[in-house]
Amino acid sequence: MYSLFLVLHFVACLMLIMLVLMQSGKGSQAGIFGSANSDSVFAGPSAATFITKFTAGVAAFIMFTSIFLTINSSKRGMSSVVDNVNIPPSTPVSAPVAPASK
């Protein structure tokens, strides 16, 4: 179950990136020196298109899967790769000896 949600989360993240890149920005029609339609940048939001609604849905799905994965990863228990390493017993180290004076 965890692996399934992890794969779905990864696919949804890639899909969200693609959806955001496909949308045009508010100021995409205004050039460097401005244009006749540059006032539309400061206008109110236009009607939500299908792609903006779908983007919001994918973002909500990512939030849901993030919460689900966070809760399930905390239930799996904390383990480390170092826990499985067999370390041989250490030999005692003697104190350094001072050099003999002549």
GIKA-V957409 format. One record per residue. PSI is psi as a letter, one per 30 degrees, with the letter a starting at -180 (NA if undefined). BURIAL is # if it has 24 or more other C-alpha atoms within 12 Angstrom, else .. D_CENTER is the distance of its C-alpha to the mean C-alpha in Angstrom with 2 decimals. Layout:
# GIKA-V957409
psi:PSI burial:BURIAL d_center:D_CENTER
psi:PSI burial:BURIAL d_center:D_CENTER
This chain:
# GIKA-V957409
psi:e burial:. d_center:20.03
psi:e burial:. d_center:16.89
psi:e burial:. d_center:16.52
psi:e burial:. d_center:17.24
psi:e burial:. d_center:14.52
psi:e burial:. d_center:11.98
psi:e burial:. d_center:13.39
psi:e burial:. d_center:13.55
psi:e burial:# d_center:9.93
psi:e burial:. d_center:9.21
psi:e burial:. d_center:12.17
psi:e burial:# d_center:11.32
psi:e burial:# d_center:8.10
psi:e burial:. d_center:10.61
psi:e burial:. d_center:13.25
psi:e burial:# d_center:11.71
psi:e burial:. d_center:11.37
psi:e burial:. d_center:14.94
psi:e burial:. d_center:16.24
psi:e burial:. d_center:15.32
psi:f burial:. d_center:16.89
psi:f burial:. d_center:19.92
psi:k burial:. d_center:20.78
psi:k burial:. d_center:23.28
psi:l burial:. d_center:22.98
psi:e burial:. d_center:25.58
psi:g burial:. d_center:27.38
psi:f burial:. d_center:27.34
psi:f burial:. d_center:31.10
psi:k burial:. d_center:32.09
psi:a burial:. d_center:33.08
psi:e burial:. d_center:33.53
psi:g burial:. d_center:36.89
psi:l burial:. d_center:36.07
psi:a burial:. d_center:37.54
psi:f burial:. d_center:39.39
psi:g burial:. d_center:36.26
psi:f burial:. d_center:34.51
psi:f burial:. d_center:35.45
psi:f burial:. d_center:33.08
psi:e burial:. d_center:30.17
psi:g burial:. d_center:31.56
psi:l burial:. d_center:32.58
psi:l burial:. d_center:31.10
psi:k burial:. d_center:28.33
psi:l burial:. d_center:29.62
psi:k burial:. d_center:29.56
psi:k burial:. d_center:26.25
psi:l burial:. d_center:26.24
psi:e burial:. d_center:25.01
psi:e burial:. d_center:21.95
psi:e burial:. d_center:20.86
psi:e burial:. d_center:21.53
psi:e burial:. d_center:19.65
psi:e burial:# d_center:16.57
psi:e burial:. d_center:16.90
psi:e burial:. d_center:17.38
psi:e burial:# d_center:14.29
psi:e burial:# d_center:12.24
psi:e burial:. d_center:14.32
psi:e burial:. d_center:13.77
psi:e burial:# d_center:9.97
psi:e burial:. d_center:10.90
psi:e burial:. d_center:13.58
psi:e burial:# d_center:11.83
psi:e burial:. d_center:9.29
psi:e burial:. d_center:12.60
psi:e burial:. d_center:14.43
psi:e burial:# d_center:12.32
psi:e burial:. d_center:12.41
psi:e burial:. d_center:16.12
psi:e burial:. d_center:16.93
psi:e burial:. d_center:15.38
psi:f burial:. d_center:17.54
psi:f burial:. d_center:20.50
psi:f burial:. d_center:20.36
psi:l burial:. d_center:21.72
psi:k burial:. d_center:20.97
psi:l burial:. d_center:22.20
psi:l burial:. d_center:22.04
psi:e burial:. d_center:23.11
psi:f burial:. d_center:25.73
psi:f burial:. d_center:27.35
psi:g burial:. d_center:28.71
psi:k burial:. d_center:30.28
psi:j burial:. d_center:34.06
psi:k burial:. d_center:35.30
psi:l burial:. d_center:39.08
psi:k burial:. d_center:41.13
psi:k burial:. d_center:41.64
psi:k burial:. d_center:45.14
psi:k burial:. d_center:46.48
psi:k burial:. d_center:46.66
psi:l burial:. d_center:49.92
psi:k burial:. d_center:50.26
psi:k burial:. d_center:51.00
psi:k burial:. d_center:54.69
psi:k burial:. d_center:56.30
psi:k burial:. d_center:58.17
psi:k burial:. d_center:61.92
psi:k burial:. d_center:63.95
psi:NA burial:. d_center:67.07
